[in-house]
Amino acid sequence: MGITGLMTFYTKAQIKTCYEHIMALTNREKILILISQAISSYSAKLQEGNIPEHQSVIDFISKNMPKEYKSELSMELIDDVFSFVSDNHM
């Protein structure tokens, strides 16, 4: 197997490993990721001027959360993720 074949094998192995880890996440972990992603999207859209001024981040999250996770969504969880994201800039 040449270097190209080895790199292709390695890349496929990485993708498979990442996929297996994603599939192993609990619903709570998935919700945390979705909330974090929604906060990031909200911030970007707000800076672009694509969010109505009266829409809060909480409204944005609740409107964009997939139906299968809405029952586990709570204000406390949103606040926790928002605090973490705000305090830990990358």
C-alpha positions in Angstrom: 0.0 0.0 0.0 1.5 3.3 -1.1 1.4 6.6 0.9 -1.9 7.7 -0.9 -3.6 4.4 0.0 -2.3 4.6 3.6 -3.6 8.2 3.9 -7.0 7.2 2.5 -7.2 4.3 4.9 -6.2 6.5 7.8 -8.8 9.2 6.8 -11.6 6.6 6.5 -10.6 5.2 9.8 -10.7 8.6 11.4 -14.2 9.3 9.9 -15.5 5.9 11.1 -14.1 6.5 14.6 -15.6 10.0 14.7 -19.0 8.7 13.5 -18.9 5.9 16.1 -18.2 8.5 18.9 -21.0 10.7 17.6 -23.4 7.8 17.6 -22.4 7.0 21.2 -23.5 10.4 22.5 -26.4 10.6 25.0 -29.4 12.8 24.1 -28.2 15.3 26.8 -24.8 15.6 25.1 -26.5 16.0 21.7 -28.7 18.7 23.1 -25.7 20.5 24.6 -24.0 20.5 21.2 -27.2 21.7 19.4 -27.6 24.5 21.9 -24.0 25.6 21.5 -24.3 25.5 17.7 -27.6 27.5 17.9 -25.9 30.1 20.1 -23.1 30.4 17.6 -25.5 30.6 14.6 -27.6 33.3 16.5 -24.5 35.4 17.1 -23.4 35.2 13.4 -26.9 35.9 12.1 -27.3 38.8 14.5 -24.0 40.4 13.4 -25.2 40.0 9.7 -28.5 41.6 10.6 -30.5 38.5 9.7 -32.3 38.2 13.1 -35.2 40.4 14.1 -34.3 42.7 16.9 -37.1 41.4 19.2 -36.0 37.7 18.9 -34.0 36.5 21.8 -31.4 33.8 21.8 -33.8 31.6 23.8 -36.5 32.0 21.2 -34.0 31.3 18.4 -32.9 28.1 20.1 -36.4 26.8 20.8 -37.5 27.5 17.2 -34.5 25.8 15.7 -34.2 22.8 18.1 -35.1 19.5 16.3 -38.5 18.1 17.5 -37.0 15.0 19.0 -35.0 17.0 21.5 -37.4 19.7 22.4 -38.9 17.8 25.3 -35.5 17.7 27.1 -34.8 21.4 26.4 -34.9 23.6 29.5 -34.1 27.2 30.4 -31.5 26.0 32.9 -29.7 24.0 30.3 -29.7 26.9 27.8 -28.4 29.2 30.6 -25.7 26.8 31.5 -24.5 26.4 27.9 -24.8 30.1 27.2 -22.7 30.9 30.3 -20.1 28.3 29.3 -19.9 29.6 25.7 -19.7 33.2 26.9 -16.9 32.5 29.4 -14.8 30.3 27.2 -14.1 32.2 23.9 -12.1 30.3 21.3 
